Amino acid sequence: MAQAFVNSKIQPGKVAVFIKSTCPYCRKTQELLSQLPFKQGLLEFVDITATSNTSEIQDYLEQLTGARTVPRVFIGQECIGGCTDLVNMHERGELLTRLMQIGALQ
């Protein structure tokens, strides 16, 4: 169930961010990504606390990415890591380039 749920969110050309609503790093990630001009429907924040299988989702994210912490940011089908990784990628100018490569920005 958790595996199918996570895999349904991770798609080519889309950015999926697995979050918890109470997490300050998740909020920072949301703020950064929400400022970018994404095409409609290509940015999704997935609040795993809104499901009944939060722990199983985190277990599967750990299998996929090596970490069960959130946020977990997927650009296309690649996990780039968490909040710090995203911020560093943005500061190096790589985030916008990567998002343009997958066609996620307007």
C-alpha positions as CSV (number, residue, x, y, z in Angstrom):
1,M,0.0,0.0,0.0
2,A,2.7,2.5,1.0
3,Q,4.9,1.5,-1.9
4,A,2.0,2.0,-4.4
5,F,1.1,5.3,-2.8
6,V,4.6,6.7,-3.0
7,N,5.3,5.4,-6.5
8,S,2.0,7.0,-7.8
9,K,3.3,10.4,-6.7
10,I,6.8,10.1,-8.2
11,Q,6.4,10.8,-11.9
12,P,8.6,12.0,-14.8
13,G,8.3,15.8,-15.3
14,K,6.8,16.4,-11.9
15,V,8.1,17.5,-8.5
16,A,6.8,15.6,-5.5
17,V,7.7,16.5,-1.9
18,F,6.8,14.2,0.9
19,I,6.2,16.3,4.0
20,K,4.7,16.4,7.5
21,S,2.6,19.5,8.3
22,T,4.4,20.1,11.6
23,C,7.9,19.9,10.3
24,P,9.8,23.3,10.0
25,Y,12.1,21.9,7.3
26,C,9.1,20.9,5.3
27,R,7.6,24.4,5.6
28,K,10.9,25.9,4.5
29,T,11.0,23.6,1.5
30,Q,7.4,24.5,0.6
31,E,8.1,28.2,0.8
32,L,11.1,27.9,-1.5
33,L,9.4,25.8,-4.1
34,S,6.1,27.8,-3.9
35,Q,8.0,30.9,-5.1
36,L,8.9,29.2,-8.4
37,P,6.7,29.4,-11.5
38,F,5.6,25.8,-11.8
39,K,3.3,24.7,-14.5
40,Q,-0.2,23.8,-13.1
41,G,-0.1,20.3,-11.5
42,L,3.6,19.7,-11.7
43,L,4.4,20.5,-8.0
44,E,2.8,18.4,-5.3
45,F,3.3,18.5,-1.6
46,V,2.2,15.1,-0.2
47,D,1.4,15.4,3.6
48,I,2.1,11.9,4.8
49,T,0.4,12.6,8.2
50,A,-2.9,12.8,6.3
51,T,-2.7,9.1,5.6
52,S,-3.2,6.2,7.9
53,N,0.2,4.6,7.1
54,T,2.7,7.4,7.8
55,S,5.3,5.0,9.3
56,E,5.0,2.6,6.4
57,I,5.5,5.5,3.9
58,Q,8.6,6.6,5.8
59,D,9.9,3.0,5.8
60,Y,9.5,2.8,2.0
61,L,11.0,6.3,1.5
62,E,14.0,5.0,3.5
63,Q,14.3,2.0,1.1
64,L,14.1,4.3,-1.9
65,T,16.4,7.1,-0.7
66,G,18.4,5.9,2.3
67,A,16.5,8.3,4.7
68,R,13.1,8.2,6.3
69,T,13.1,11.8,7.3
70,V,11.0,14.4,5.6
71,P,11.0,16.4,3.5
72,R,12.0,14.0,0.7
73,V,12.1,16.0,-2.6
74,F,11.8,14.1,-5.9
75,I,12.5,15.9,-9.1
76,G,11.1,13.6,-11.7
77,Q,11.9,10.1,-10.4
78,E,15.1,11.2,-8.7
79,C,15.3,12.0,-5.0
80,I,17.5,15.0,-4.5
81,G,17.3,14.7,-0.7
82,G,15.8,17.0,1.9
83,C,15.5,20.7,2.7
84,T,19.3,21.4,3.0
85,D,20.0,19.6,-0.2
86,L,17.2,21.6,-2.0
87,V,18.5,24.9,-0.6
88,N,22.1,24.1,-1.6
89,M,21.0,23.1,-5.1
90,H,19.1,26.4,-5.4
91,E,22.0,28.5,-4.1
92,R,24.3,26.9,-6.7
93,G,21.8,27.7,-9.4
94,E,21.2,24.1,-10.2
95,L,17.6,23.9,-9.1
96,L,16.1,26.1,-11.8
97,T,18.2,24.4,-14.5
98,R,17.0,20.9,-13.3
99,L,13.4,22.0,-13.2
100,M,13.6,23.5,-16.7
101,Q,15.2,20.3,-17.9
102,I,12.1,18.3,-16.9
103,G,9.7,20.9,-18.2
104,A,8.2,21.7,-14.8
105,L,8.5,25.5,-15.1
106,Q,6.4,28.0,-17.0
